[in-house]
Every structure is written in C-alpha cells, then in structure tokens.
Amino acid sequence: MKFISQKESVQFIKDGFVSHLYGKINIHDIDKIKIDDNGFSEMIRLKLVMKHGRKFLWVVNNNSRDFGDQNSNVIAFRGFLEAFQLQLDEMDLGKTLTNNTSSSHTQTNILTPKNPAEQLVSESQKIDTSKKWVIPVSFVFALLALARACGPEIVKNFRNDPDFSKMYHETKQRETEKIDLALEKADSIFHAFGKVYMLTNDKSADLIGFPIIEDDYEMIANSSDFVKTSQMNEKLDVYLQKADSIGIVFCIKKGSSYRQSIILDPSAKPLFSDSSDSPLMLFAAQDTSLHIVPILERRKDVEKDSSQYPIFSYVNSFAVNPKKKMKENLQNIAPGAQMMFANVRMRPSFKIYFVGDQSRGVTKEMFQKIKNEIHMFNIDTTSFVLKEWN
C-alpha cells in the first residue's frame, strides 16, 4: 500500500489517465474501484484493483497539507464541477449499478450503470484528446463522495438547479429509517435472551442490543449516528434481510451519547476459567479519567497530552460455577481482579458492570451474591443498582 506524501495530479488521456504517483493507468485494466468515505472520518481512500493483480491506493488526510488548505480546495472543486457538468450534458446516465454477484469482485458503482472500464472509455471518447487538462485527485474524491452520499439523483439534478439541502435531508431520512428498522430487529433478538440483568455502580448506564454489521465494534459504538459509511450501509441492508443469522452484541450506553460505550459479545468465552456446564457472565470495567499509554510507547518519553491516549477499559466473561464460592468465581475475571474492586472504592470515576442473561443460565440471585462479595472490599454497595430488561 502506498500513501500520498506529496501533491498528486491526474492527466486524462484517451486510454485512461496518467498519475503523477503511479504513472499511466490503462482503463481496460481496471477490475475494481473502491471508495471509503463516510463524510466524517479524517481519511478518504480510493483504491483501484487491476486485472493483473496490482493495486493503486490514494489516501487523503483531511488534516494534512497534501492538497493545500481546505478553502482553496473548495473553490477549485466548484470549478471542476462546472467543467464536469459540461460532460454530463453529453452523457445519458442510467440507474445505479447493482452489485455484480456473478463476479468474485464486487464492483463499486459510482455514477453510471457501466463497469469502471466501460465508464472511463465512454468518458475518454467524449473528451477532445487535444485538450488535456490536469485535475487534482482531491477534486475527484470530493465528486465521487458527493455522488456516493446523495445517490445518482444528484447527477441528474445537475442539469437543473440542485437543491442540495433537500437531497441531503432525503438521503438522511432514508438511512434513518433503515437504522430504526435495524434497531427494532436487534431489539426483537435481544428479547430472545430472556431476562437480562446488569449490576453496576454507573446509574446512567443502559444496555442495548446492537446489530453485528461491522467487525470493528468500537467504530459502531463510538458513532453517534450508529451507521455512517457507505460500506456499513451495504452491510446494514444485508442485516435487514437476514437479521436472525447475524445476531447482536450488547452495548453499554453511557448517558445520551454512544461515545465511550462498551461492547460486550454475549458468546465470548472466558479467558481464565472453564465454562463447561457453568452459567456465563460478562464483566466490564472502565475509568474515563484514566488514560493508558500504549505498550509500544511505554519505554519512550511521553510527549503527548495524556488525554490523547485511550481510556482504561476492560472486558471479559467468566464462569459462575455453582460448586464454588462466588469469591473464587470473581477471581477468574482477571489476574488482579481484587485491585479492580479496590479501585471502585478509591476512584469515584471507576465503574464496573456485571451482565448476564437467562439463556446462559444466569439468575437474579447470582447478582445479589456478587453484591455481597464485593461489599467485603469495603465498597459502598448502596451506590450499586441492579437493572433488568425483558
């Protein structure tokens, strides 16, 4: 993978384009186009996969100076849109391309119903080859991201006076409806767990079932709108079609925001105990005022503000063996679990969460035993609440 470290420009020619970074790229050799841009992240990626296997990757950092300051980009991009509209007037754009399921590669549609090679051929044939013009790649990124976010209707409306505000709200409304439907499906699956309990000293915490539509659970939890990127929207559509086969994760939501949420996988196996024939319980601990220096940086001089490092957060599952005392079961949460309980007493910002559900053999009485046990660490258990769902 190559990352942009200098300014890039593209010169369109008859058979494709010439990149300042990668050289000539033949349009007939393009097999797949992929764009990652959710409109909110710091990174925008454009990836071309060639038929012979080579890959070209452009990565634009919104905070970098690779393409100059943002104001000049906006001005230049508007100029490019005017030029691009002249070409659109000559093109008959059709419906958005659907995923090609017959191919091993999923082609990302952008503007036309043609595949990437045909699209670029058609465009290059309409360009007078005697008029070669150079366009910064960042303009192309912005155009493709705009079409991706608002749908093909934005291209059709270029010929009229586009109402960008209306298109934005309509697009957001469609995605909001999908998200609401996904959460309803997740809630119905959540009920299949039977009674779900959470014992915690964090009275503002709530427990929600989240659809598993992305491998990076943290990205979901820290996203206030829950689903933003086009890639996740595609997975959201799959989830809506086969929700039962995908499942959910538990999300401990703190307050009104998903920031600093905690993700718990109900099917996670214990790391420090034998779970055979024993009810499984989930445990989480978090201190938002405690920031942890990453392992690779601990031997270096710490130059960053500590607030820039990740907050302390720990998640694990443990078996509640009925043949053992609760004290022994709690020791299987983690090495030094007693220190975590001691932190509850010493640090008001240190929050712990015990979560369990009926489908895995957890009962309400188990939480009372846990509460009695942690009281032995001189913890004020009157601040703990036992919440119940379903």
Secondary structure, DSSP 8 states (H G I E B T S, - for coil): -----S--EEEEETTEEEETTTEEEEGGGEEEEEEE--SSSSEEEEEEEETTS-EEEEEEETTSSTT--HHHHHHHHHHHHHHHHHHHTT----S-----TTSSS-----SSSS-HHHHHHHHHHHS-TT---EEEHHHHHHHHHHHHHH-THHHHGGGS---HHHHHHHHHHHHHHHHHHHHHHHHHHHHTT-SEEEEES-TTEEEEEEE---S-HHHHHT-TTS--SHHHHHHHHHHHHSHHHH-EEEEEEETTEEEEEEEE-TT---SSS--TTS-EEEEEEEEEEEE---GGGTTS---S-GGGS-EEEEEEEEE--TTS-HHHHHHTSSTTHHHHHHHHHH-TTEEEEEEEEGGGT--HHHHHHHHHHHGGGT--GGG-EEEEE-
